[in-house]
Each structure stands twice: as structure tokens, then as C-alpha cells.
Amino acid sequence: MKAQDIMTQDVYTVQAEDPIWKAAQVMRDANIGAVPVMKGREVVGIITDRDIAIRDVASEEDNRTCSEIMSSNLVSCDPETDIEEVTNLMSQHQIRRLPVVENGEVIGMVSLGDLATDNRFQDHAQQALEDISTPDSVSPQTSMHNLKSKVETD
């Protein structure tokens, strides 16, 4: 089975120079958690709901564009990518959504949810989720200690 067999084909996008609120509205209206960022018809990045919360809202800066907070080191696959490779990419890069790109254009998205809701891929989805949810270099104890220290000093 290939990425094209399970991907969502209705892809909502924003342009790089669109205001961030537009990406948030697209996510709200389409009930999705990420949108590819385009420059014309070429995909140049992706914005997630978490990016908006962490990189925009928490920064308290106004009037920023999508290109200012997007992840530009885009990980994607092509329509012929095998599902096992899709889940490996998600695990390796700790991402929950993978744009499917053909000739520089986004033609679909594969999400962890797409894999989890298909009985044939639940094991792959579970393994990917475990890998995505485990930080690479920081233990939970270290993270909590740093958070407590930060809260105590603020």
C-alpha cells in the first residue's frame, strides 16, 4: 500500500505571506491541525496548531506572517512511498502529518490519524506515535525539573 492510497486529498493551504490568523482560521474551519505553506504553487513549509501557540501567541508579537513561524525543513513523501516508509519518516522526524508532494505541489496529506483508523496500519501507527511522543534527548524528569526551575524564577 502506498501513501496515495491512504492520504487525504482535500488539502487546505495558506500562502507564505498570509497573516498567521488566516492559518488558524483555516485549521478551525476545516477541523485540521496543520496546513502546508505555499509560495505560489510550491510548498515551502508547514504550520501546525502547536506552531501557532508556541511560536506566535507565546511570543506576544503582532502582525506576523505564516513564513515567520512555519517549519521550513519540510519532511514529505511522494505518492508512491510505501506506508511503512511513511511511518518510518513520521517516527524519525517526530511528526504527526506528512505532506504528499508531486512535482513540488502538495497533492495530499497522510496523518497519524489516517493510519490509526485503518485496521491494516494500526501497529505502524502505534509505533510511530510512541516514537513521536518520546523526546530525542531530554528525559521527562529533566524537562519537569527545568519547568519547575523556570516557574520558580519567574
Number of C-alpha atoms within 10 A of each C-alpha: 12 15 23 20 14 17 20 16 14 10 17 17 20 24 23 22 14 16 17 24 15 15 26 21 11 17 19 12 9 12 9 14 18 26 24 26 28 21 13 11 12 15 21 20 23 26 24 21 16 12 18 20 12 12 15 20 13 10 10 7 9 10 10 14 18 27 22 14 19 22 17 14 9 15 17 19 22 20 19 13 16 16 19 15 14 26 28 17 19 25 21 13 14 19 18 21 23 25 28 26 18 14 8 12 15 23 18 23 27 25 22 22 13 16 22 17 11 12 9 11 17 16 13 19 27 15 15 25 20 12 19 17 13 13 12 11 7 9 11 11 9 11 12 11 12 12 11 11 11 10 9 8 6 5
